[in-house]
Amino acid sequence: MLVKIHKLNKQSIVAICDEELVGKIFEEGNLILDVKKSFYDGDKRSDVEIGDLMRNADQINVVGKRSVNLALEEELISEEDIKYVNGIPHVQIILIHD
């Protein structure tokens, strides 16, 4: 899986993606999922590293079966939160930290 961290003011947006999906566009009806290299193409990280990044992020964008399954394992989302575009799972998560 690939991870790219974007900083915006004091907020962090973590983009996580299955490597083989980067640079691809998926369409279904009027839905478009654009897995842009500029947003998702980052560093390869282990599941443990990605889990830590997820828990400490402010926002998380996740694309792909392996990546979304990790968010499920980390209990950051439930099955009902997952959206699909042409069979590709995607989820956006906003975390509120105390």
Gaussian input, Z-matrix of N, CA and C with variables (Angstrom, degrees):
# hf/3-21g

backbone

0 1
 N
 C     1     B1
 C     2     B2     1     A1
 N     3     B3     2     A2     1     D1
 C     4     B4     3     A3     2     D2
 C     5     B5     4     A4     3     D3
 N     6     B6     5     A5     4     D4
 C     7     B7     6     A6     5     D5
 C     8     B8     7     A7     6     D6
 N     9     B9     8     A8     7     D7
 C    10    B10     9     A9     8     D8
 C    11    B11    10    A10     9     D9
 N    12    B12    11    A11    10    D10
 C    13    B13    12    A12    11    D11
 C    14    B14    13    A13    12    D12
 N    15    B15    14    A14    13    D13
 C    16    B16    15    A15    14    D14
 C    17    B17    16    A16    15    D15
 N    18    B18    17    A17    16    D16
 C    19    B19    18    A18    17    D17
 C    20    B20    19    A19    18    D18
 N    21    B21    20    A20    19    D19
 C    22    B22    21    A21    20    D20
 C    23    B23    22    A22    21    D21
 N    24    B24    23    A23    22    D22
 C    25    B25    24    A24    23    D23
 C    26    B26    25    A25    24    D24
 N    27    B27    26    A26    25    D25
 C    28    B28    27    A27    26    D26
 C    29    B29    28    A28    27    D27
 N    30    B30    29    A29    28    D28
 C    31    B31    30    A30    29    D29
 C    32    B32    31    A31    30    D30
 N    33    B33    32    A32    31    D31
 C    34    B34    33    A33    32    D32
 C    35    B35    34    A34    33    D33
 N    36    B36    35    A35    34    D34
 C    37    B37    36    A36    35    D35
 C    38    B38    37    A37    36    D36
 N    39    B39    38    A38    37    D37
 C    40    B40    39    A39    38    D38
 C    41    B41    40    A40    39    D39
 N    42    B42    41    A41    40    D40
 C    43    B43    42    A42    41    D41
 C    44    B44    43    A43    42    D42
 N    45    B45    44    A44    43    D43
 C    46    B46    45    A45    44    D44
 C    47    B47    46    A46    45    D45
 N    48    B48    47    A47    46    D46
 C    49    B49    48    A48    47    D47
 C    50    B50    49    A49    48    D48
 N    51    B51    50    A50    49    D49
 C    52    B52    51    A51    50    D50
 C    53    B53    52    A52    51    D51
 N    54    B54    53    A53    52    D52
 C    55    B55    54    A54    53    D53
 C    56    B56    55    A55    54    D54
 N    57    B57    56    A56    55    D55
 C    58    B58    57    A57    56    D56
 C    59    B59    58    A58    57    D57
 N    60    B60    59    A59    58    D58
 C    61    B61    60    A60    59    D59
 C    62    B62    61    A61    60    D60
 N    63    B63    62    A62    61    D61
 C    64    B64    63    A63    62    D62
 C    65    B65    64    A64    63    D63
 N    66    B66    65    A65    64    D64
 C    67    B67    66    A66    65    D65
 C    68    B68    67    A67    66    D66
 N    69    B69    68    A68    67    D67
 C    70    B70    69    A69    68    D68
 C    71    B71    70    A70    69    D69
 N    72    B72    71    A71    70    D70
 C    73    B73    72    A72    71    D71
 C    74    B74    73    A73    72    D72
 N    75    B75    74    A74    73    D73
 C    76    B76    75    A75    74    D74
 C    77    B77    76    A76    75    D75
 N    78    B78    77    A77    76    D76
 C    79    B79    78    A78    77    D77
 C    80    B80    79    A79    78    D78
 N    81    B81    80    A80    79    D79
 C    82    B82    81    A81    80    D80
 C    83    B83    82    A82    81    D81
 N    84    B84    83    A83    82    D82
 C    85    B85    84    A84    83    D83
 C    86    B86    85    A85    84    D84
 N    87    B87    86    A86    85    D85
 C    88    B88    87    A87    86    D86
 C    89    B89    88    A88    87    D87
 N    90    B90    89    A89    88    D88
 C    91    B91    90    A90    89    D89
 C    92    B92    91    A91    90    D90
 N    93    B93    92    A92    91    D91
 C    94    B94    93    A93    92    D92
 C    95    B95    94    A94    93    D93
 N    96    B96    95    A95    94    D94
 C    97    B97    96    A96    95    D95
 C    98    B98    97    A97    96    D96
 N    99    B99    98    A98    97    D97
 C   100   B100    99    A99    98    D98
 C   101   B101   100   A100    99    D99
 N   102   B102   101   A101   100   D100
 C   103   B103   102   A102   101   D101
 C   104   B104   103   A103   102   D102
 N   105   B105   104   A104   103   D103
 C   106   B106   105   A105   104   D104
 C   107   B107   106   A106   105   D105
 N   108   B108   107   A107   106   D106
 C   109   B109   108   A108   107   D107
 C   110   B110   109   A109   108   D108
 N   111   B111   110   A110   109   D109
 C   112   B112   111   A111   110   D110
 C   113   B113   112   A112   111   D111
 N   114   B114   113   A113   112   D112
 C   115   B115   114   A114   113   D113
 C   116   B116   115   A115   114   D114
 N   117   B117   116   A116   115   D115
 C   118   B118   117   A117   116   D116
 C   119   B119   118   A118   117   D117
 N   120   B120   119   A119   118   D118
 C   121   B121   120   A120   119   D119
 C   122   B122   121   A121   120   D120
 N   123   B123   122   A122   121   D121
 C   124   B124   123   A123   122   D122
 C   125   B125   124   A124   123   D123
 N   126   B126   125   A125   124   D124
 C   127   B127   126   A126   125   D125
 C   128   B128   127   A127   126   D126
 N   129   B129   128   A128   127   D127
 C   130   B130   129   A129   128   D128
 C   131   B131   130   A130   129   D129
 N   132   B132   131   A131   130   D130
 C   133   B133   132   A132   131   D131
 C   134   B134   133   A133   132   D132
 N   135   B135   134   A134   133   D133
 C   136   B136   135   A135   134   D134
 C   137   B137   136   A136   135   D135
 N   138   B138   137   A137   136   D136
 C   139   B139   138   A138   137   D137
 C   140   B140   139   A139   138   D138
 N   141   B141   140   A140   139   D139
 C   142   B142   141   A141   140   D140
 C   143   B143   142   A142   141   D141
 N   144   B144   143   A143   142   D142
 C   145   B145   144   A144   143   D143
 C   146   B146   145   A145   144   D144
 N   147   B147   146   A146   145   D145
 C   148   B148   147   A147   146   D146
 C   149   B149   148   A148   147   D147
 N   150   B150   149   A149   148   D148
 C   151   B151   150   A150   149   D149
 C   152   B152   151   A151   150   D150
 N   153   B153   152   A152   151   D151
 C   154   B154   153   A153   152   D152
 C   155   B155   154   A154   153   D153
 N   156   B156   155   A155   154   D154
 C   157   B157   156   A156   155   D155
 C   158   B158   157   A157   156   D156
 N   159   B159   158   A158   157   D157
 C   160   B160   159   A159   158   D158
 C   161   B161   160   A160   159   D159
 N   162   B162   161   A161   160   D160
 C   163   B163   162   A162   161   D161
 C   164   B164   163   A163   162   D162
 N   165   B165   164   A164   163   D163
 C   166   B166   165   A165   164   D164
 C   167   B167   166   A166   165   D165
 N   168   B168   167   A167   166   D166
 C   169   B169   168   A168   167   D167
 C   170   B170   169   A169   168   D168
 N   171   B171   170   A170   169   D169
 C   172   B172   171   A171   170   D170
 C   173   B173   172   A172   171   D171
 N   174   B174   173   A173   172   D172
 C   175   B175   174   A174   173   D173
 C   176   B176   175   A175   174   D174
 N   177   B177   176   A176   175   D175
 C   178   B178   177   A177   176   D176
 C   179   B179   178   A178   177   D177
 N   180   B180   179   A179   178   D178
 C   181   B181   180   A180   179   D179
 C   182   B182   181   A181   180   D180
 N   183   B183   182   A182   181   D181
 C   184   B184   183   A183   182   D182
 C   185   B185   184   A184   183   D183
 N   186   B186   185   A185   184   D184
 C   187   B187   186   A186   185   D185
 C   188   B188   187   A187   186   D186
 N   189   B189   188   A188   187   D187
 C   190   B190   189   A189   188   D188
 C   191   B191   190   A190   189   D189
 N   192   B192   191   A191   190   D190
 C   193   B193   192   A192   191   D191
 C   194   B194   193   A193   192   D192
 N   195   B195   194   A194   193   D193
 C   196   B196   195   A195   194   D194
 C   197   B197   196   A196   195   D195
 N   198   B198   197   A197   196   D196
 C   199   B199   198   A198   197   D197
 C   200   B200   199   A199   198   D198
 N   201   B201   200   A200   199   D199
 C   202   B202   201   A201   200   D200
 C   203   B203   202   A202   201   D201
 N   204   B204   203   A203   202   D202
 C   205   B205   204   A204   203   D203
 C   206   B206   205   A205   204   D204
 N   207   B207   206   A206   205   D205
 C   208   B208   207   A207   206   D206
 C   209   B209   208   A208   207   D207
 N   210   B210   209   A209   208   D208
 C   211   B211   210   A210   209   D209
 C   212   B212   211   A211   210   D210
 N   213   B213   212   A212   211   D211
 C   214   B214   213   A213   212   D212
 C   215   B215   214   A214   213   D213
 N   216   B216   215   A215   214   D214
 C   217   B217   216   A216   215   D215
 C   218   B218   217   A217   216   D216
 N   219   B219   218   A218   217   D217
 C   220   B220   219   A219   218   D218
 C   221   B221   220   A220   219   D219
 N   222   B222   221   A221   220   D220
 C   223   B223   222   A222   221   D221
 C   224   B224   223   A223   222   D222
 N   225   B225   224   A224   223   D223
 C   226   B226   225   A225   224   D224
 C   227   B227   226   A226   225   D225
 N   228   B228   227   A227   226   D226
 C   229   B229   228   A228   227   D227
 C   230   B230   229   A229   228   D228
 N   231   B231   230   A230   229   D229
 C   232   B232   231   A231   230   D230
 C   233   B233   232   A232   231   D231
 N   234   B234   233   A233   232   D232
 C   235   B235   234   A234   233   D233
 C   236   B236   235   A235   234   D234
 N   237   B237   236   A236   235   D235
 C   238   B238   237   A237   236   D236
 C   239   B239   238   A238   237   D237
 N   240   B240   239   A239   238   D238
 C   241   B241   240   A240   239   D239
 C   242   B242   241   A241   240   D240
 N   243   B243   242   A242   241   D241
 C   244   B244   243   A243   242   D242
 C   245   B245   244   A244   243   D243
 N   246   B246   245   A245   244   D244
 C   247   B247   246   A246   245   D245
 C   248   B248   247   A247   246   D246
 N   249   B249   248   A248   247   D247
 C   250   B250   249   A249   248   D248
 C   251   B251   250   A250   249   D249
 N   252   B252   251   A251   250   D250
 C   253   B253   252   A252   251   D251
 C   254   B254   253   A253   252   D252
 N   255   B255   254   A254   253   D253
 C   256   B256   255   A255   254   D254
 C   257   B257   256   A256   255   D255
 N   258   B258   257   A257   256   D256
 C   259   B259   258   A258   257   D257
 C   260   B260   259   A259   258   D258
 N   261   B261   260   A260   259   D259
 C   262   B262   261   A261   260   D260
 C   263   B263   262   A262   261   D261
 N   264   B264   263   A263   262   D262
 C   265   B265   264   A264   263   D263
 C   266   B266   265   A265   264   D264
 N   267   B267   266   A266   265   D265
 C   268   B268   267   A267   266   D266
 C   269   B269   268   A268   267   D267
 N   270   B270   269   A269   268   D268
 C   271   B271   270   A270   269   D269
 C   272   B272   271   A271   270   D270
 N   273   B273   272   A272   271   D271
 C   274   B274   273   A273   272   D272
 C   275   B275   274   A274   273   D273
 N   276   B276   275   A275   274   D274
 C   277   B277   276   A276   275   D275
 C   278   B278   277   A277   276   D276
 N   279   B279   278   A278   277   D277
 C   280   B280   279   A279   278   D278
 C   281   B281   280   A280   279   D279
 N   282   B282   281   A281   280   D280
 C   283   B283   282   A282   281   D281
 C   284   B284   283   A283   282   D282
 N   285   B285   284   A284   283   D283
 C   286   B286   285   A285   284   D284
 C   287   B287   286   A286   285   D285
 N   288   B288   287   A287   286   D286
 C   289   B289   288   A288   287   D287
 C   290   B290   289   A289   288   D288
 N   291   B291   290   A290   289   D289
 C   292   B292   291   A291   290   D290
 C   293   B293   292   A292   291   D291

   B1=1.4412
   B2=1.5221
   B3=1.3071
   B4=1.4565
   B5=1.5206
   B6=1.3225
   B7=1.4622
   B8=1.5184
   B9=1.3215
   B10=1.4576
   B11=1.5220
   B12=1.3359
   B13=1.4597
   B14=1.5200
   B15=1.3197
   B16=1.4600
   B17=1.5249
   B18=1.3186
   B19=1.4675
   B20=1.5188
   B21=1.3212
   B22=1.4551
   B23=1.5153
   B24=1.3304
   B25=1.4611
   B26=1.5258
   B27=1.3122
   B28=1.4626
   B29=1.5277
   B30=1.3107
   B31=1.4620
   B32=1.5276
   B33=1.3241
   B34=1.4622
   B35=1.5253
   B36=1.3173
   B37=1.4551
   B38=1.5184
   B39=1.3274
   B40=1.4552
   B41=1.5247
   B42=1.3286
   B43=1.4588
   B44=1.5257
   B45=1.3295
   B46=1.4620
   B47=1.5213
   B48=1.3286
   B49=1.4561
   B50=1.5247
   B51=1.3232
   B52=1.4547
   B53=1.5301
   B54=1.3079
   B55=1.4668
   B56=1.5273
   B57=1.3243
   B58=1.4666
   B59=1.5282
   B60=1.3301
   B61=1.4667
   B62=1.5263
   B63=1.3248
   B64=1.4646
   B65=1.5277
   B66=1.3265
   B67=1.4566
   B68=1.5211
   B69=1.3171
   B70=1.4622
   B71=1.5298
   B72=1.3142
   B73=1.4628
   B74=1.5266
   B75=1.3297
   B76=1.4583
   B77=1.5217
   B78=1.3336
   B79=1.4599
   B80=1.5192
   B81=1.3190
   B82=1.4638
   B83=1.5208
   B84=1.3182
   B85=1.4637
   B86=1.5130
   B87=1.3370
   B88=1.4676
   B89=1.5309
   B90=1.3402
   B91=1.4671
   B92=1.5218
   B93=1.3217
   B94=1.4669
   B95=1.5186
   B96=1.3363
   B97=1.4600
   B98=1.5216
   B99=1.3260
   B100=1.4671
   B101=1.5258
   B102=1.3189
   B103=1.4663
   B104=1.5329
   B105=1.3199
   B106=1.4654
   B107=1.5244
   B108=1.3372
   B109=1.4667
   B110=1.5169
   B111=1.3178
   B112=1.4654
   B113=1.5263
   B114=1.3217
   B115=1.4647
   B116=1.5285
   B117=1.3266
   B118=1.4667
   B119=1.5271
   B120=1.3223
   B121=1.4685
   B122=1.5212
   B123=1.3166
   B124=1.4593
   B125=1.5083
   B126=1.3225
   B127=1.4608
   B128=1.5203
   B129=1.3374
   B130=1.4623
   B131=1.5227
   B132=1.3191
   B133=1.4642
   B134=1.5226
   B135=1.3244
   B136=1.4661
   B137=1.5250
   B138=1.3229
   B139=1.4662
   B140=1.5243
   B141=1.3282
   B142=1.4688
   B143=1.5248
   B144=1.3382
   B145=1.4689
   B146=1.5271
   B147=1.3237
   B148=1.4635
   B149=1.5276
   B150=1.3212
   B151=1.4646
   B152=1.5148
   B153=1.3369
   B154=1.4676
   B155=1.5258
   B156=1.3307
   B157=1.4638
   B158=1.5265
   B159=1.3179
   B160=1.4713
   B161=1.5266
   B162=1.3125
   B163=1.4679
   B164=1.5246
   B165=1.3285
   B166=1.4643
   B167=1.5230
   B168=1.3214
   B169=1.4667
   B170=1.5246
   B171=1.3154
   B172=1.4608
   B173=1.5277
   B174=1.3299
   B175=1.4610
   B176=1.5190
   B177=1.3362
   B178=1.4575
   B179=1.5229
   B180=1.3194
   B181=1.4591
   B182=1.5196
   B183=1.3256
   B184=1.4596
   B185=1.5251
   B186=1.3551
   B187=1.4628
   B188=1.5282
   B189=1.3250
   B190=1.4597
   B191=1.5193
   B192=1.3267
   B193=1.4629
   B194=1.5217
   B195=1.3239
   B196=1.4719
   B197=1.5232
   B198=1.3168
   B199=1.4640
   B200=1.5247
   B201=1.3196
   B202=1.4618
   B203=1.5310
   B204=1.3350
   B205=1.4668
   B206=1.5210
   B207=1.3241
   B208=1.4632
   B209=1.5323
   B210=1.3217
   B211=1.4705
   B212=1.5299
   B213=1.3325
   B214=1.4678
   B215=1.5271
   B216=1.3352
   B217=1.4664
   B218=1.5254
   B219=1.3244
   B220=1.4679
   B221=1.5307
   B222=1.3336
   B223=1.4622
   B224=1.5267
   B225=1.3341
   B226=1.4599
   B227=1.5263
   B228=1.3322
   B229=1.4590
   B230=1.5253
   B231=1.3343
   B232=1.4624
   B233=1.5322
   B234=1.2998
   B235=1.4740
   B236=1.5303
   B237=1.3302
   B238=1.4649
   B239=1.5272
   B240=1.3246
   B241=1.4631
   B242=1.5278
   B243=1.3154
   B244=1.4633
   B245=1.5252
   B246=1.3262
   B247=1.4645
   B248=1.5297
   B249=1.3248
   B250=1.4599
   B251=1.5207
   B252=1.3208
   B253=1.4581
   B254=1.5219
   B255=1.3171
   B256=1.4596
   B257=1.5349
   B258=1.3343
   B259=1.4623
   B260=1.5178
   B261=1.3320
   B262=1.4659
   B263=1.5280
   B264=1.3461
   B265=1.4660
   B266=1.5247
   B267=1.3281
   B268=1.4639
   B269=1.5172
   B270=1.3106
   B271=1.4567
   B272=1.5207
   B273=1.3239
   B274=1.4623
   B275=1.5187
   B276=1.3273
   B277=1.4587
   B278=1.5215
   B279=1.3171
   B280=1.4650
   B281=1.5193
   B282=1.3245
   B283=1.4632
   B284=1.5218
   B285=1.3115
   B286=1.4609
   B287=1.5228
   B288=1.3231
   B289=1.4646
   B290=1.5223
   B291=1.3190
   B292=1.4727
   B293=1.5096
   A1=109.34
   A2=115.19
   A3=121.69
   A4=109.91
   A5=115.05
   A6=121.32
   A7=109.02
   A8=115.74
   A9=121.12
   A10=107.34
   A11=115.55
   A12=120.92
   A13=108.85
   A14=115.11
   A15=121.85
   A16=107.60
   A17=116.54
   A18=121.44
   A19=108.70
   A20=116.01
   A21=121.97
   A22=106.58
   A23=115.58
   A24=121.30
   A25=107.77
   A26=118.80
   A27=120.90
   A28=111.94
   A29=116.43
   A30=122.21
   A31=110.43
   A32=115.86
   A33=120.02
   A34=109.40
   A35=114.39
   A36=121.80
   A37=105.90
   A38=116.36
   A39=121.15
   A40=108.03
   A41=116.19
   A42=122.74
   A43=107.96
   A44=116.31
   A45=122.30
   A46=107.94
   A47=115.55
   A48=119.19
   A49=110.92
   A50=116.25
   A51=120.45
   A52=106.84
   A53=115.93
   A54=121.91
   A55=114.00
   A56=117.42
   A57=120.48
   A58=113.34
   A59=118.00
   A60=121.22
   A61=113.68
   A62=117.21
   A63=120.97
   A64=110.50
   A65=114.72
   A66=121.05
   A67=113.92
   A68=117.92
   A69=121.06
   A70=111.08
   A71=114.75
   A72=122.43
   A73=107.77
   A74=115.99
   A75=121.95
   A76=108.30
   A77=115.55
   A78=120.68
   A79=110.36
   A80=114.57
   A81=121.12
   A82=107.06
   A83=115.94
   A84=119.72
   A85=109.44
   A86=116.65
   A87=119.67
   A88=112.35
   A89=117.70
   A90=121.83
   A91=111.07
   A92=115.83
   A93=121.97
   A94=108.14
   A95=116.22
   A96=122.76
   A97=106.74
   A98=115.99
   A99=122.94
   A100=108.12
   A101=116.63
   A102=122.34
   A103=107.39
   A104=115.16
   A105=122.24
   A106=112.16
   A107=114.95
   A108=120.06
   A109=110.83
   A110=116.79
   A111=120.18
   A112=112.31
   A113=117.77
   A114=120.92
   A115=112.51
   A116=117.74
   A117=121.12
   A118=115.34
   A119=119.37
   A120=120.49
   A121=110.45
   A122=116.10
   A123=121.97
   A124=111.52
   A125=115.21
   A126=122.21
   A127=111.01
   A128=115.04
   A129=119.80
   A130=107.75
   A131=116.07
   A132=121.61
   A133=109.42
   A134=115.71
   A135=121.13
   A136=109.74
   A137=115.95
   A138=120.73
   A139=111.15
   A140=116.90
   A141=120.99
   A142=110.30
   A143=117.03
   A144=120.82
   A145=110.86
   A146=115.96
   A147=119.92
   A148=110.50
   A149=117.18
   A150=120.68
   A151=111.54
   A152=117.11
   A153=121.21
   A154=111.00
   A155=116.45
   A156=120.16
   A157=111.12
   A158=116.39
   A159=120.43
   A160=111.20
   A161=116.23
   A162=120.14
   A163=112.81
   A164=117.27
   A165=120.54
   A166=113.83
   A167=117.23
   A168=121.29
   A169=110.65
   A170=115.12
   A171=121.25
   A172=110.40
   A173=115.46
   A174=121.81
   A175=107.89
   A176=115.44
   A177=120.44
   A178=108.27
   A179=116.65
   A180=122.83
   A181=106.51
   A182=116.76
   A183=121.45
   A184=109.22
   A185=115.90
   A186=121.08
   A187=109.50
   A188=115.56
   A189=121.21
   A190=112.61
   A191=115.47
   A192=120.88
   A193=112.88
   A194=117.40
   A195=119.67
   A196=111.08
   A197=116.17
   A198=120.65
   A199=111.42
   A200=117.34
   A201=121.31
   A202=110.32
   A203=117.28
   A204=119.74
   A205=111.57
   A206=117.43
   A207=120.15
   A208=110.26
   A209=117.48
   A210=120.42
   A211=110.53
   A212=117.08
   A213=121.04
   A214=110.73
   A215=116.47
   A216=121.39
   A217=111.63
   A218=116.32
   A219=121.25
   A220=111.73
   A221=116.21
   A222=123.63
   A223=112.97
   A224=115.33
   A225=121.09
   A226=111.51
   A227=115.92
   A228=121.92
   A229=109.22
   A230=115.09
   A231=121.41
   A232=107.29
   A233=116.02
   A234=120.99
   A235=111.48
   A236=116.84
   A237=121.41
   A238=112.65
   A239=117.43
   A240=121.48
   A241=112.95
   A242=116.97
   A243=121.80
   A244=110.49
   A245=115.48
   A246=122.46
   A247=107.51
   A248=116.22
   A249=121.19
   A250=109.63
   A251=115.51
   A252=121.91
   A253=106.16
   A254=116.13
   A255=122.52
   A256=111.12
   A257=116.01
   A258=121.68
   A259=115.66
   A260=117.40
   A261=121.56
   A262=108.78
   A263=117.46
   A264=119.60
   A265=112.06
   A266=114.73
   A267=121.99
   A268=108.06
   A269=116.29
   A270=119.99
   A271=109.45
   A272=115.21
   A273=121.70
   A274=107.39
   A275=115.74
   A276=121.59
   A277=108.77
   A278=116.41
   A279=121.80
   A280=106.69
   A281=116.32
   A282=121.79
   A283=109.85
   A284=116.25
   A285=122.47
   A286=106.79
   A287=116.60
   A288=121.23
   A289=109.36
   A290=115.70
   A291=120.27
   A292=111.09
   D1=149.72
   D2=178.74
   D3=-108.80
   D4=145.15
   D5=179.22
   D6=-131.65
   D7=134.17
   D8=172.74
   D9=-131.39
   D10=129.78
   D11=-179.04
   D12=-103.34
   D13=125.40
   D14=177.42
   D15=-109.61
   D16=133.82
   D17=177.64
   D18=-107.42
   D19=131.89
   D20=177.63
   D21=-135.94
   D22=109.35
   D23=-171.68
   D24=56.36
   D25=-121.00
   D26=178.63
   D27=-102.53
   D28=9.62
   D29=-178.16
   D30=-98.06
   D31=148.14
   D32=174.58
   D33=-117.13
   D34=133.34
   D35=174.44
   D36=-112.86
   D37=121.17
   D38=-178.62
   D39=-105.83
   D40=122.13
   D41=177.95
   D42=-103.27
   D43=123.34
   D44=-177.20
   D45=-126.24
   D46=133.78
   D47=-172.91
   D48=-150.39
   D49=144.20
   D50=168.84
   D51=-65.52
   D52=130.44
   D53=-170.24
   D54=-54.14
   D55=-39.14
   D56=-174.73
   D57=-71.92
   D58=-8.26
   D59=-178.21
   D60=-94.28
   D61=-14.54
   D62=-176.13
   D63=-61.16
   D64=132.05
   D65=177.97
   D66=88.22
   D67=-0.48
   D68=-178.13
   D69=-100.11
   D70=156.52
   D71=176.41
   D72=-121.67
   D73=131.03
   D74=179.32
   D75=-117.66
   D76=136.35
   D77=-178.69
   D78=-129.81
   D79=144.52
   D80=175.22
   D81=-153.69
   D82=111.15
   D83=-175.60
   D84=60.60
   D85=-125.64
   D86=179.32
   D87=-95.22
   D88=9.85
   D89=178.88
   D90=-95.01
   D91=138.65
   D92=176.73
   D93=-131.34
   D94=129.08
   D95=174.12
   D96=-115.93
   D97=106.01
   D98=-177.16
   D99=-103.31
   D100=107.10
   D101=-177.63
   D102=-90.55
   D103=73.53
   D104=-173.46
   D105=-64.66
   D106=136.08
   D107=175.82
   D108=-58.25
   D109=-40.32
   D110=-176.08
   D111=-63.35
   D112=-23.76
   D113=-178.63
   D114=-100.12
   D115=-38.41
   D116=-171.73
   D117=-105.30
   D118=-20.16
   D119=-173.02
   D120=-78.37
   D121=98.13
   D122=-177.82
   D123=-127.98
   D124=-140.80
   D125=-176.06
   D126=-97.36
   D127=146.54
   D128=171.87
   D129=-72.34
   D130=133.54
   D131=-180.00
   D132=-135.91
   D133=157.74
   D134=177.10
   D135=-77.29
   D136=164.03
   D137=176.91
   D138=-58.30
   D139=-40.05
   D140=-179.34
   D141=-63.57
   D142=-46.04
   D143=179.19
   D144=-62.47
   D145=-43.66
   D146=-178.62
   D147=-66.06
   D148=-40.08
   D149=176.93
   D150=-58.51
   D151=-43.56
   D152=177.70
   D153=-62.50
   D154=-44.39
   D155=179.24
   D156=-62.61
   D157=-40.98
   D158=179.38
   D159=-60.18
   D160=-48.28
   D161=-175.92
   D162=-65.51
   D163=-24.08
   D164=-176.79
   D165=-102.99
   D166=-0.69
   D167=-178.94
   D168=-80.20
   D169=162.64
   D170=172.66
   D171=-91.99
   D172=-39.25
   D173=176.81
   D174=-136.23
   D175=146.99
   D176=179.73
   D177=-136.25
   D178=131.03
   D179=171.30
   D180=-112.54
   D181=126.54
   D182=-174.10
   D183=-129.07
   D184=130.82
   D185=179.59
   D186=-134.21
   D187=132.16
   D188=174.79
   D189=110.12
   D190=154.21
   D191=-174.88
   D192=-61.33
   D193=-49.61
   D194=-177.89
   D195=-64.39
   D196=-43.62
   D197=-178.16
   D198=-65.36
   D199=-45.29
   D200=179.55
   D201=-66.08
   D202=-38.88
   D203=177.34
   D204=-61.03
   D205=-35.42
   D206=177.43
   D207=-65.16
   D208=-40.70
   D209=176.89
   D210=-62.23
   D211=-36.03
   D212=175.34
   D213=-65.51
   D214=-46.24
   D215=179.63
   D216=-60.90
   D217=-35.16
   D218=179.30
   D219=-78.63
   D220=-2.52
   D221=179.51
   D222=60.35
   D223=35.01
   D224=176.35
   D225=-90.55
   D226=-19.47
   D227=-179.36
   D228=-140.98
   D229=169.30
   D230=170.53
   D231=-120.28
   D232=168.33
   D233=-179.27
   D234=-54.15
   D235=-35.23
   D236=-176.82
   D237=-67.48
   D238=-19.39
   D239=-178.87
   D240=-79.66
   D241=-16.71
   D242=-172.72
   D243=-81.38
   D244=130.60
   D245=174.16
   D246=-106.88
   D247=151.94
   D248=-179.59
   D249=-125.49
   D250=137.10
   D251=172.46
   D252=-126.81
   D253=113.68
   D254=-177.82
   D255=52.68
   D256=39.97
   D257=177.07
   D258=84.05
   D259=-3.48
   D260=-179.07
   D261=-94.67
   D262=120.55
   D263=179.57
   D264=-75.78
   D265=144.46
   D266=-179.07
   D267=-148.15
   D268=141.45
   D269=176.20
   D270=-146.82
   D271=144.39
   D272=173.43
   D273=-116.50
   D274=133.74
   D275=-175.30
   D276=-126.59
   D277=134.29
   D278=172.24
   D279=-118.45
   D280=124.51
   D281=-179.10
   D282=-107.45
   D283=137.28
   D284=175.69
   D285=-105.43
   D286=117.33
   D287=-179.84
   D288=-101.12
   D289=139.90
   D290=176.83
   D291=-77.95

